[in-house]
């Protein structure tokens, strides 16, 4: 099974190269910054391409080995893409608010998940015997628990890898994963620190299209890993058919009112050690041209 393909043009169209205003930068991201335009840092996509490829390879390999992936993105624009991508590849997610101790105090979290199941069973089986006040109270408790834990209720244990959107907002989650030795794959913007992230993806962590691109690529890497695991175990690959949704890049780019990149005749960005050095100069030229066209639109 191969890693999901993507191109430099697709990253540019999604706005992955736009960082934050220069005065908001984190010096630890210096090595990943191409330059600045209009007071906005521009991320060096010639580095993002191989690093994203490495991250997707890690995701695929973890899943191929029977591992579980936890998607984490609680900021407003990440909530829906994170949930949809995780559900599409039958993995797990936290997209409302990270509860301190979710990983480091898993036993307590497991009890809360059990409580959620008990409440739902009570409402379904004995709902008529409850007073309206009791029903309302239990319904509200279930809604609250489901909002916080619904994405991990079937995880059954600690994840084997965590994928994060916005390391600044999810610092607690990353610290917990690091404490437990769980590898972290994360999108790291120019205002963030890459510390504690084993697989850094330098890129815009605010733009909706960029977030959809990342999450769908990771979901496709998971599906590739599931396929590899099925082949290794001799299972029927037809059982994975339900996971085959629309291509990740189409899902990320088919945004109303915005041009897609389907017509861009770009070769997939599948870097190799031998070819990477020869393509850097061309990549930087492409980035520079796009920056001049688009930097004025950055906020």
N, C-alpha and C positions, 0 to 999 in steps of 0.2 A: 504494500500500500504506500502511495506517495503522499508527500505533504501537500496541502492545498496550494494551488498556484495563485500568484498575484503579480502585478507589474508596477513599475515605478509610476506610470501614468495613472494608475488606479489610486495609488497613495496620494498623488498630487490632486486628483479630482476630489478626493475625500477631505482634503485640507489637512492631511497628517503632518505636513511640514510647518504649519503655523504654530509657534510657541506663544509665550506670553510677552507682555510689554517688557522691554529690556530692564527697567528698574525693578521688576519683580522676579528677576532670575535667581536661580540657585547656582553658585559657582561650581558645584559638584557636577553640573551638567555641561560644563564648558566644552569638553571634548566632543560632545554630540551636536554642537551648534555650528551651523554653516556660516552664519552672519546675521545681519539685521536689516530690515527694510521698514521705513516709516516708524521707527521706534518699537518694532516687534521682532523678537528673535525668530530666526528661521532654522528649523531642525535639519540636520544633514541626512537626507534620505539615503545617501549612498552607504550610510552606516545602519540606518533603520532596516533596509532591505535584508541584509544577512542576519541581523539580530532578530528580526521577526521570523525569518525562516528557521533559525535555531530554536526559538521559543515554540513554534508550531511542531517542530520535530520532537521536542521534549514532551509536549502534550500528547502527541501521538504515541510515543514510546511508553509513557506512563500508563495510558489506557490499554495499549496492546499487552502490557504486563498484568492487566487485571485491576489497575488502579482507578480511583475515583477523583474527579475534578470538581472543585468548588469555585463557581463564578462569584465574584464580589464586586458590586457597584451600586452604591446607595445614593449617589447624587441624582438629581431629578432626571437629567437627560440620559442616564445610564440604566435606570430602573427597568424600563420595558425591554430594551435590547438584551440586557443581561438575562432576564427571565425567559424571554422567547428563545434565545440561543441555547440556554441550558436545558430547557424542556425539549427542544428539537433533537438534542443529542443524548437525551436521557441521563443528564447529570444534575447537579445541585447548585443552588444559588442563595445568596443573601442580597436583597436589593432594597430593603426598607431602612433598617438601622442596624449597625453591627452591635450586638449585645456583648459587652465585656465578659470574657470567659467562655464564649461560644466554643472555642477549641480547647482551652486550658482547663475548663470545668465542664467537660462533656457530659459527665454523669448527671449534673443538674439540668443541663439542656435536654438530655434524654428524658428526664422525668417530666419536663414541661411538654415535650412532644407527646409523651404518653397521656398526659393530662388532656391535651387537645383531642386525642383520639377518644378518650373516655367521654368527654363532653359531647362530641359529635354522636357517639353511640347512644348516649342518654337522650339527646334531642330527637334522634330518629326513632328510638324504640319506646321511650317513655314520655315523649313530649306532651301527649294529651293529658297525662296525669299531673303535670306541673302547672302551677299557677302562671298567669301571664307575666307576673313580676319575676318569677324564677326562670321562665323561658327567656325573657329579655336579658336578664343578668348573665345567663349561661351563653346566650348567643353573642353578646358583646365580648365576653371573655374568649370565646372561640375565635371571633373575628380578630381580636388583638393578637392572640397566639399565632393564628394562621398568617397574619401579616408579617410577623417577626420570624416565624420558624417554618412557614409552609414550604419554602424552597429546599429545606434540609430535612424534612420530616421522615423521608424514606432513605436517608443517607446511611443510617445504620452504624456509623462509626466515623472516625476522623478521615478527612480526605487525604489523598496521596499527593495532591498538587493543588495550589490555589492560583487562580487567575484574577488579577485585580485591575480595575479602572480607577485611576486617581490615587496615587500612593499617599498624598497629603491627607486626604479625607479618610483613608482606610489604614492609618498608621497603627491603630490598635490591632487590627486583624493581621497585619504583617508581623507585628511583634509577637503575637501568639503563635503564628505559623513558624516563625524563626526559632522560638523557644522550643517547639516540638520537633524541629528538624524537617518541617514540611516545605518543599521547594516552592518558591513564588515566581510566577511569571506576571509581569506588570507593565502597563503602559506608563511611561514616566515622562512628564512634560518638563519644560524648561524652568518651571518654578518649584520643582520637586527635587528630592535627594534620591539617588538610586541605591543608597545604603540598605542592605537587608534584602535586596531583590536579586535573586540568582540569575534570572533571565530578563534583562531589561529590554523593553521595546521603546526607544526614543520616539515620542510622537504626541500629537495634540490629544489631550484627554477631555476636551470640552465639546468639540463639534459633534453633533448627533450623527452625521454621516461617517465620521472617523470611528466613533464608538461602535456603530453598527458593523463597520468593516472588520474591526478587531474581533468582536464577539462572534461574528459568523465564521470568520476564518478559524478561530479556536474551536467552534462547534464542529466544523468540517474536519479538523485535525482529530477531534475525539471520534468522529464517525469512522475515519480512516483507521484509527487505533482499534475500534471495535471490530472492524472488518479483519484486521490483521490477527486479532485474538481469536476470531471465529475460524479463520483458516488454520491457525496453529492447533486448535482443538478439534478440527474436523467437523465443525458445525456447518449447517446449511446457511450460506450467505443470504438466501432469500428471507431469512428471519430478520435481517437488518433493513429490509426494504422500507419499513415504516419510518426509519430515520432519514431516508433520502429525501430531503426537502429541496426547495429551490436552491440553486447555487448561491454560495455565500455572497459573492460579489454582486450578483443581481439584487439580492435582498438589501445590501448596503447602499446600492446606488439608485434604485428605482424610487426616488423621492419626488413627489409631485412638484412640478415647477422647476426642477433642476435637471440639467442635461446629464445623461448617463455616459459611460465611457465605452459602450459596446462597440462603437465604431472605431475606437482607437486600436489600430493594428500594432499592438505591443506584444513582444514575446514575454512569456512568464518570467518573473524575477526569481530565478532559481540559482543563487550564487554558488560558485565553486571557488576554491582557493586559487586555482590557476587563472580563472577568468575575471575575478573581482578587480584586480589591479588595473586591467586593461579597460574596464568599463567605468571606472571612477571619474575620469576626466569628462566623458560624455554625460554621465549622470549629473555632474556638477553644472554642466552647461544647460541641461534641461531644467534643473532646479532654478538656476539663475533667471532663465527666461520666464518661467512660471511665476517666480517671486515678483518680478517687475510688473507682471500683468495683474497679480492678485493681492499684493501686499496692501494696497490702498483700501481693499475691502475688509481687511482684518480689523477686528474690534479688540 
